Amino acid sequence: MQVEFRDKQSTTYCNKNAYTCSLGNCGAQKVYRVAHIASNSYRLNWCQQETLTKRALGTNLPFEIRYPIYISSRYGQGYWISNIRSTMAYWRMMAHVDLGIRSDTGESNRSPVITMIPVLRVTRNCQRTFNLLTFDPDGDHVRCRVATNKARYECGLCGLLGGFTLNQTSCSLTHTFRSYGFHPFELMVEDFPKSRISLSYSDGSYTYKHPHSVGRQKRQIVLKSNNSSTLLNVTHTIRNTTNLPNATTAYNTTTAAPRIYRTTIPPLSRLPLQFSIHGLLLLFFNGCLEIAQIVNLIVTGPTGILKQKISVEEYVIKWTPTQNEINGHFPICFVYEALDGRSQVYQSDLRCVVADVVRHEAVVTCNETTIKVEVEKTSIIRQHENNLHLNNVGDSSCNLTRLSNATHLVAVMALNACGTMVEEDEDHVIFMNDITSADPSLIISRHHDVDIAFSCAFPKRTNLTLGFRHKNPYAFSERGFGAFTFQFEFYESHRFRQSINSSRYPVDVYLKQMMFMQIESTSSIPNTELFVESCKATPYDNPNSRIAYTIIENGCVKDNTVQIYQSSRSQFRFGMEAFEFIGAYQEVYITCSVILCMANTTGTRCSQGCISKGNSRGRREAVDQTSRHSISQGPLNLVVPSDNKGSGLSPTLGLNIVFIVGCVLLCAVVIYRSRRSKTAKYKLLSTSEVN
């Protein structure tokens, strides 16, 4: 057998500590790898690393490991960060591993998966509850308890600080403390079956595991003390309510050898979870809800996880699983950090998801006009089949039920249809889309979502037929604003009397010709106003294109040819001279970020207008304004005077190439792009170039 350990340690000097075998046979180490995960928060220096070790075992009997091995006061190895309980305290951890064969699944027992941001920051006197991520692959009940047994290496400090409440059932930690500084926490995460099961071992022995009963252990630990440094010592008592067979009890027939009952701990597994909460003392404190500017996203997760900043206050979390991580379950947690006008730091609520990685084969067929994808309906896909969709859910021609059958999901779309995104490198234009079950109206999800990414890469020398279509109004719905739409149109002149007919797209323009644009909002509630916060031009219909030209930023005009025209509160009219991107780009798309606000309301983004760089601003959480929404229109086709307008785009790619793609389903809110196998006709991107 082989067992895999993944442990994360966070230290000031990026050092790491190893474990030792403390009970049973822990086998022989075969793999050892260390990877950087995350580092630093505002004015706090730390480094989080994940250590992956694999051990070969000759038995599946239970065993235990403990940390640390190295102790060094000079570099802090083996010591907690200076905190309100001690300036120099040892930390200790242990884990109990049981790989017995379960009677309910017929497979080896698996422990819960957990992760945590190393330091959480909260404002003292502001109550907050942290929901700790605990997920069990076997579907067992998971509980969190305070580590109290120093002799077994469960903890170094042990006990729970006053002013904190731990709900062991939901693994949630609530604080009402008043002290400033670092508050250390040492927890044990344990899993129990939901009904009685047996575990069988390779030496012929067995044991029973029982559900965790409310009557067996205290569910909540609350210290009613005004002294935040007071400790609560907790004693856990286990009552065996079932008479277990002793070592001489036999279940054999006259021909079978007796099976030996093995006495083990009540839970299936034990894992350590240790972290700090930093209580902040603010000199200027106006309440627990502050308006602040987001300055960082702190993410912890599996090796290779990345964050990408896509706008002033928006990030994308990306992770690409490897072949060795298929069928694994990987926890991911993140928090935002923000600063107010006095450079005081705040953190958002802790958010966590679990990525379930499953291997699947898909067939993607690419030609000069369309993309076709065929995906076999596995059990996971069938569970989410009624909710699956492409990136664009508003177009009926993109409905996955239209061409799918009993065994396969089938979708055929034009290269620029159904929400297909466009990216490029030096040699290729890449068209990407997703089959996903995620609700497009939500920012986050606490459900298991399917995401099947597929793409086609074409050499730039290939002529492609994109079938441009005029975009209809963008429709949205938000609490406090009901249903509302944004319509983006090009107009014939600065009088804005006649919009350009949809049949004329792409719209032909000449270099330095004035282009006239209008964005108009409609809302189901009265007294609203439109604000255009930013606009940019891109050569593809992708607002995140690495090639972009800024027209408006933070409400400020950046292009000196832009003219703003008088309009109503629900309209924004502007014009600018046509230009061309340097390089082989004939088309230009205009993408704008827009907000709808309650009119004449102070403090909204609409009322702030142009904000120059360096001025802080906060994202308002009240219902006086909507979220930011991205809308686009185009393309504009730059006409060179010598062009023959009748020539059009002549397709020169006469061969359809079929790519066999290893798609990965991610049951979480995580972005993943599939790899593409090599073909003889195209020079596809290397793995390092694929998101």
N, C-alpha and C positions, 0 to 999 in steps of 0.2 A: 504494500500500500504506500501511497505518498500523501503527505499532508502539507498544505501551504499556509504559511503565516504571513499576514500583512499587519505591521504595526507602524503607527505614526508617533514620532517624538518631536517635540518643539523645544528648542533651546536657544540661548542667546548667541552662542558661538558656533552654531551649526554642527555640533558634535552629536554623536549617537551612542547609545548604550546597548549592549547585547544581553541575551537571556541565557539562563542555564537550566538544565533539567533538574527538577527538585523532587519528582515522584514518578515512578514507573520507568518504562523504556521509551525514550523520545526519539530513537532511531538515529540515523546518520544524515548530516547536512549534505545536500547535493547542489543547491542553488543559493546564491547570496547576492542580492542587488540592492542598491540604495538610490533613490531618486528624490530630487527636490520637488516639493508640492507647492508651498506658499511661503511668503516672508513679509514681515513688517506690517504694522498698522500705524496710524498717525502718531508720531513721536514715540513709538514703541518698536524696538528692534528685536526681532525673533526670526527663527528659521524653522520651518516644518519639513521633515523628510519622512518618506515612507521606505521601510525596509521590507523586502520580500525575501523570505527564506522557504526552501522546500526541503523536506526531510523524507528519507526512505525508511519505512517501518516494516518490521517483520511480524507485527501483531497489531490488532486493533483494540488492545486493552487501554483503559484510561491512563492518562499521564498528565503531569503538571509542569509548567515552566514558570520561572520567576525572574524579575528584573530588580535592580541593575547588577552588572558585574563590576563596572569601573566606578570608583569614587575619587573625585579630585575637587578640592575646594577652590583651587586656582581658576579652573575653567567651569566650575559649577556642575561638573558631571556627578550625577547621583543626588543632586540637591534641588529642592524647590526654589523658585524665584523668591526673593525676600517678600514676605507677606505679613498680614496683620497677626498671624499666629506665631511666626518665627522668622528670623533673618537668615537662618542656616539650618534647614530641616531636611532630613533624608526623604526621598520618595521611594516607594516600593510598589511593585505590581506583581500579580500572579494571574495565570490563566489555567483553567481546568479543561482538558480536551477529552472527549469521549467519542470514539469512532465506531461504536457498536452498531450492529445491523438492527434496524428498527423493524418491529413487527408490523407497523402500519404502512410502511413504504417499501420494505424489503431492501433498503439501501442504507449506507452508513449515515449516522447522525451528523447533522451540520449545525454549527454554532450560529448565533445571530451575527449580523454585520452592523457595525457602528462606526461613526466618525464624529468629529467635533472641531469647531474653530478653537484654537488654543487659548485665546483670551477674548472674552465677551466684555463689552463696556456698557455700563448703565449709569444713569444719574441717580445719586443717592436720594432717598425720600420718594422716588418714583417707582411704584410697584410694577413689576414685569414678570411674566411667566415664560420660561424657556421650555419648549417642547423638544426633548432630546430624541434624535433619530435612532430607532431600534427596529430592525427588520429581521425576521427569521425565515430562511429559505424553506424550512419544513412546515411552516405555518403554525409553529408553537406559540404559546403565550410567553411574552417577554416582560420581565419586570426589572426595575432598577432599585437597588438598595444601597444604603450607606455602608461603605467599607469600614469594618470595626476590628478585624482580627489582625493585629500587627504580627503575631507570632507566625501566621501562615503567609505573611508577605502581601496581605490584601492592601495595606496602606502604610504610610509613613507617619502621617499626622493623626489620621483616624477621627471619626466622629463628624457631626454636622454642625456648622456654625449657627449661632442663634440668629433669628430673623429670617431664616430660610425654611421653606416647606418642600418636602419631596413627596410627590404622589408616586408611589412605587408601581401602581397599576398602569398609569399612563406615561410613566417616565417623564414627568414634568416637574420643573423646579421653579418655585415662586419665591420672590424676595420682597421684603419690606425693610431692609436694613438702612442704617443711617451712617455707617462708618465709611471712611475714605481709604482707598488702597486696594491691594490684591487679596481676593478671598479664594483660597484653594478648595477644590472639591475632589473627593476620592469616592467613586461609586463602583459597584459591582453589577454587571449586567448578566442576568440568568434567564434561561429558557426552561419552560415546563410543557409537557404534552397536554393537549386539551382533553384527552381521555387516557386511561391506563394503557401503557404499551410495555413490551419487553425489549431488551437489548441483548443480542447474542454476540459472543466473542469467539475469537479464533482458537482459544484453548478449550472450548466446549462449555464454558461457564455462561451464565446469563444473569440479568437483573431486571427489576421492574422499575418503571418510572411513572409517577402519578401526577395528576393536575395539581396546580398550586391552589390551595384552599384559602379563603379569606380568614377562616378561623385558625389557620396555622401560623400566620405571621401578621404583624401589624402593618397596615397598608400605608399610613401616613406618619411622617415623623415631623412633629412641630415643637420647636423649643419656645416656650413662652417666657422669654427673658429679654430684658431691656439692654443687656450687655451683649453687644454683637460679637465679642470675642469669646463668649461662653460656649462651651462644647456640650453637645448632647451625646452621651454614650448610650448606645442601643444594644440590647441583647436580643438575639433572635432565637426563638424556641421552636423546634420542630416536633410535632407530635405524630408519631406513626399510627395512623388510623386503620391501617391494613396489616393483618398478620402475615408477615413475609416468611417464606420457607427458609429454614436454616440450611447449613452446609450439608446435612445428612439427608435432607428430604429428596426423594427420588421421584421422577416422572417417567421412569423408563418401563419398558416391557421386560420380559424375562430374557430377551436377547440383546438389549441396548444397555450401554454403560450409563450410570447415573450422571445427571447434569448437576453441576455445582452452582449454587446461588452465590453471587458476588455482591458484597455490601459496598455501595457507592454513595456519593453525596446525593441529596434530594433533587437538585436541578440536573438537567442534561449537560449544561456547560456553564462555565463562569468566565467572564471577560472583564478586564479593568477598563474604566472610563474616567480619566482625570483631566481637569482643566481649571482655569482661573476665571473669576469674574472681577473686573476692575471697577470699583466704585469711584465715580467721578465727583469731585468737589468743584462746582462751578461758581465763579465769582459773581457772575450776573445770571440769575436764575429767574425766569419768568413763567415757569410751568413745565410740565412733563412733555408737552407736545410743542416742539420747536420747528420753525421754518429754517432750513439750512440747505446749503449747496452740497450735493453729492460729490465727493472727491475720490472715492476708491471703492472697489468691490473686492472683498476678501473671500476667497474660495478655497475649500479643501475637498479633496476627492481622490480618485485613483491616480496612479502615475500617468502623466501625459495630459492632465486636464489643463485647459488654457482659458483665459478670459480675454475678450477683445472689446475695446471701447469703440463704439460706433457713433456716439454723439456725446454732447456735453455731459449728460446724466444717464446714458444708456450703455449697457454692456451685453455681450453675448458670451455664454459659457459653451465651450466646445471640448469634446473628448472623442477620440478615435480608438475604439477597442482593438486589441491585437488578437491574433488567432488563439493565443493561449488563454484569453479571457472570455471565450465563448462559453455560454452556460453559467457564467458567474453573475454575482449580484454586487453592485458597487454603490456605496453611499456617497452622496455629494451634499455639502452644506455651504451656505454663503450668507454674508451680511453686507449691507451697505455702510460706509462711513461717510459722515457729512460734517461740515463746519458751518457755524453760524457767523454772523458779522463780526464777532469778537474772537474768532478762531477757536471757539470751544467745540469739542468733538462730540458727536452723537453716533450711535449705531442703530440700525433698523432691527426689527425682529429677526430672529434666526429662522432661515428657511432651509429645508432639507428635502431631498428626493432620493430614490433608489433606482439605478439603471440596471435592468435585467437584460443581458446580452444573449441573443439567440441567433444561431447561424441559419441562413436561408439562401436559396438560389433563385435568382430572377433573370429574366431574359429581356434585354433592352435593345430595340432595333432603331437605328438612327438613319435618316436620309436627309435630303436637302430641304425638305418641307416639314417633316413631322418627327415626333418621338413616339415610339410604342413600347409599353412596358407590360410584361406578363409576370405575375407573381402567384405561386401556388398558395392555395388557401390552407394554411396550417391551422392548428388548434388555436394558437394565439390570434391569428387573423380572424378566425371565425368568431371568437369572443367579442371582437370589436367591429365586426363587419358592418353593422348598421351605422357606425359613426365614422367610417373611413372616408377620406376625401383628399383631393389635391390641394395645392396652396390656395387656389381661387375657389371658394365655395359658392359664389354667387352666379356662376355661369352654368346653365343647365347642360351645355354640351360637354362639361367637364365631370359630370356625374359618373361615378365609378360603376354604378349598376347598369349603365347603358350598354356596355360591351362585355361585361363580366359574365362568367358562366358558373356552373356548379363546382368546378374544381379550381378555377383561376380568377384572380383579379386581372382585368384587362383595361388599359387606358390608351387612347391615341389622341395626341394633341399637336397643334401647330407649335413651331419652335418658340413663339412668343405668347402662347395662350396658356390659360389655366394657372396663372401665377408663376410661370417658369421664370427663373432668375438667370441673368447672364453675367458671367465673369470672363476674364481673359488672362492669358500670360503673354509672353513675347511671341509665341507661335500659334496659339490656339484660342478660339472662342468656345466657351463652355456653357452649355444650357443645363440648368439644374432644377429639379422639382422634387416633391416629397409626396408619398402616400402616408397620411397620418390620421390618428384618431383624436388628436388634441383639439379642444374647442378653440376656434380662432378668435373668439371674443374675449378670451381670458388671457391674462399675462402669465399666471402660474397655474399649476395643476397639482392636485393631491391624489390623482388617480393614475393608474398605470396606463400610459399612452404608448401607442405603436407609432414608430417613425421609420419609414422605408425610403431612403434617399436614392435617387437615380440621376444619371447625367449623361450627356453626350458631348464629346469634344471634337471640334472640327478645325482643321488647319485654316489659317486666315486667308489663304489663297482661294479657298472654296467660296463660290457664290451661293448664298442661301436665300430661299424664298420664305420670308417671315410672315406674309399675310397680315400687314398692319391693320389694326382696327381702332376706331375712335372709342374712347373710354366713356362709359355712361357715368352718371352721378355715383359718388361713393356714399354709401348709406351706413350709418352707425346708430347705436343706441347706448345711452349711459344713464345711470341713476341720476336724477335731478334735472336731466335735460331731455329725457324721452328719446324719440326718434329724430334724427337730423341728418342732413346730407351736405356734401360739398361737390360742386360742379366746376370743373376746370375747362375753360374753352379758349381757343385762339380766335381773334376777331380780325375783320377786314381792315379796320381803320381805328384811329384814336377816338372816334365818336361812339364806338361800341354799340352799333345798331344791328349789325349782322355778324353772327358767328360763322366761322368757316364750316361748311357742310362736311359731315362725317365721310362722305364718299370721296373727298379730296385728300384723305390721309394716305400716305405721309404728305405733309404740307410742304410744298416747294417754296424755298426762300433763297434770296441772293445775298451774298456777303454784304454786310453793313445795312441791309434792308431792315427797317423797323418792324418788330414783331409786337403784336398787341395781345395781351392776355388778361383774362378776368377769372377770378375765383369767387364763387357765390355760395353762401350758406342758406339753407332753409331749416327751420326748426318747428317742432310741434308746440313749443312754448314761446310766448312773446318776449320782447325786450331782451334780445341777445345781440351780441356783436362778434364779428369775425376778426381774428388777428392772424396774420401771416408772419410766422417767426423766422422762417428760413426758406430759401429757394436755391437750388443748384442745378446745373446742367450736366448730363452724363451722356456718353455715346451709346449706352444701352439702357434698357428699362430696368435698371437696378440702382436704387438710391444709395447702396453701399459700394458702388463701383469705385475701384481705386483711382480711376481717372474721372475727375469731377472739377467743375468750375463753379465757384461760389458767386451767387448773384445777390442774395440777402442772407445775413447772418445775425442772429440774436435781435432781429427786428431792424437791423441797420443795413442800408444799401451799400454794397461793396463794388458794384460795376458802375463806372462813371457814365455809361450811356443810358442807365435806367431812368425812366420818368414815371412818377406816380401820378395818376389821374384821379380827379374827384369822383367819389362814389358814396353809396349809402353805407350804413353800419354793417350790413350783411354782405357787402361786396368789397373786393380789393382789385383795383385795375392798375396795370402797369405795362410799360413797354420798354424794349431795349433793342439794340442793334444785333442783327444776326452775326454769328461768328462761326469759325470752324475749329475743331480740335486738331492739333498738329499730329499727323499720322494718318493711317488709312481708315478714317471714320467719316462716313457720309451723313449719318443721322445724329440728331441731338434730341434728347428728352429733357423736359423740365419737371423737376420734382420739388414739391414744397411741403413744409411742415406747418400745419394749421391748428388753431385752437378756437373753440367757441366759448365765450364768457357771458355772464350776466352783465348787461350794459350798465355803465355808470357805477361800477362797484370798485372801490379802492382795494389795492392789494392783489388784484388778479394780474395775470401775465399781460392781458390786453391793455390794462391801464398803465403798465410800466413802459410800453413802447420800446424804443431802441435802447439796448444796454450794451455799452462798450466793454471790451475785455478788461478784466481786473475788478469790475464791480460784481459783488456777490448777489446772488438771487436764490430764492428757494422755490422748490416745486410745491405749489399750494395743494394741500390735501382736502380743502373744503369743496363744497358742491358748487362754488361760484364759477368754475371753469371746467371744461372737459379735459380729457387726456390729449396729448399731441397725436395728430393723425397725419400720415404721409399720403399725399395724393400726387398723381403725375398725369401728364398728357404729352402726346407726341406720336411719332417722331416728326421733327422738322428735317427736311431733306435739303441739304445745301446744293444749289444748282450752280455749276460752273457754266459761264456763258457759252462755251463751245460744246456743252453736253448735248447729246441727242436724246431728247426727252422720250422719244418713242422706243428707245432700246430696252428700257426696263431692266429687270434683273434676270439674266439668262442662266438657268441652272446648268452647271457643268459637271456636277457630281452625279454620275449615272449609275453608281453601284451602291446598293444598300449593304451596310455592314452590321452584323449582329454581334453585340457584346454580351458575353456571359458574365454577369456581375454577381459577386458575393455580397449580398445585401445583409445588413445587420438590423434587426428589430430592436429598438430601444424602448423599453417600457418605462419611460421617465421623460421629464422635460429637459432633454439634452440634445444638442445638435450633433449629427454624425453624418459624414459623407462616405459613400461606399467606394471601395477600390474597383478599378477596372482592369480586366485582363488584357494582355497585349494582343494586337492583331497585326497582320502583315501590311495592311493598307494605311494605317494611321500611326503616327508617332504620338502615343498617348502620354499624359503627364506621369511623372514618377510619383511614388507614394508620398514623398515629402511635399509635393505641390498640390495635393488634393486635400481639401478641408474635410 
